[in-house]
Amino acid sequence: MMKGKCGIAMVTWILVIVGAVNWGLVGLGGFFGSNWNLVNLIFGNWSWLEGVVYILVGVAGVMSIFSCKCSKCNSCEVKQAPTQQM
């Protein structure tokens, strides 16, 4: 899935995908006059839990802007070959 990424980066990625799919469905549902908000449909009886999910998705979005800086998440950086001294 996300080889070379830490657990926090993977959870962040999953939450951003969940948020993106949910907002896409909200938009499509608006065109058809129905409620396709999956978070609301799943956690509708527990509005506090729905709020927690939205907060987590928002935090994940902000975290993805700055990206992970841990030692496990350096797969995107280009590693230079060591230079040989003569």
C-alpha positions as CSV (number, residue, x, y, z in Angstrom):
1,M,0.0,0.0,0.0
2,M,2.3,2.8,1.2
3,K,5.7,1.1,1.4
4,G,8.2,3.1,3.3
5,K,5.7,5.2,5.3
6,C,5.1,5.3,9.1
7,G,1.8,4.5,10.7
8,I,0.8,8.1,11.2
9,A,1.4,8.8,7.5
10,M,-0.7,5.8,6.5
11,V,-3.6,6.8,8.8
12,T,-3.4,10.4,7.5
13,W,-3.6,9.2,3.9
14,I,-6.6,7.0,4.6
15,L,-8.4,9.8,6.4
16,V,-7.8,12.2,3.5
17,I,-9.2,9.6,1.1
18,V,-12.3,9.1,3.3
19,G,-12.8,12.8,3.4
20,A,-12.4,13.2,-0.3
21,V,-14.8,10.4,-1.2
22,N,-17.3,11.7,1.3
23,W,-17.3,15.2,-0.1
24,G,-17.6,13.8,-3.6
25,L,-20.6,11.9,-2.6
26,V,-22.1,14.9,-0.8
27,G,-21.7,16.8,-4.1
28,L,-23.3,14.1,-6.2
29,G,-26.1,13.6,-3.7
30,G,-26.9,17.3,-4.0
31,F,-27.4,16.9,-7.7
32,F,-29.9,14.1,-7.1
33,G,-31.6,15.7,-4.2
34,S,-30.6,13.1,-1.6
35,N,-28.2,12.8,1.3
36,W,-25.1,10.8,0.3
37,N,-23.0,11.9,3.3
38,L,-21.6,8.6,4.4
39,V,-20.2,9.8,7.7
40,N,-23.7,11.2,8.6
41,L,-25.4,8.0,7.3
42,I,-23.1,5.8,9.4
43,F,-22.9,7.9,12.6
44,G,-26.1,9.9,12.3
45,N,-27.4,8.8,15.7
46,W,-24.1,9.7,17.4
47,S,-23.6,13.3,16.3
48,W,-20.6,13.7,18.6
49,L,-18.8,10.8,16.9
50,E,-19.6,12.3,13.5
51,G,-18.0,15.5,14.7
52,V,-14.9,13.6,15.8
53,V,-14.6,11.9,12.4
54,Y,-14.8,15.4,10.7
55,I,-12.1,16.8,13.1
56,L,-9.8,13.8,12.4
57,V,-10.3,14.2,8.6
58,G,-9.5,17.9,8.9
59,V,-6.4,17.3,11.0
60,A,-5.3,14.7,8.5
61,G,-5.7,17.2,5.6
62,V,-3.6,19.8,7.4
63,M,-1.0,17.2,8.2
64,S,-0.8,16.1,4.6
65,I,0.0,19.7,3.6
66,F,3.2,19.6,5.7
67,S,3.9,15.9,5.1
68,C,5.7,13.6,7.5
69,K,9.3,14.3,8.5
70,C,10.1,11.1,10.4
71,S,13.0,8.9,9.5
72,K,10.6,6.2,8.1
73,C,8.9,8.6,5.7
74,N,11.9,9.7,3.7
75,S,11.1,7.5,0.7
76,C,10.3,10.6,-1.5
77,E,13.7,12.1,-0.9
78,V,16.4,11.4,-3.5
79,K,19.3,9.6,-1.8
80,Q,22.6,10.5,-3.2
81,A,25.3,8.0,-3.6
82,P,28.3,8.5,-1.4
83,T,31.1,10.4,-3.1
84,Q,34.5,8.7,-3.4
85,Q,37.5,10.5,-2.2
86,M,40.7,10.1,-4.2
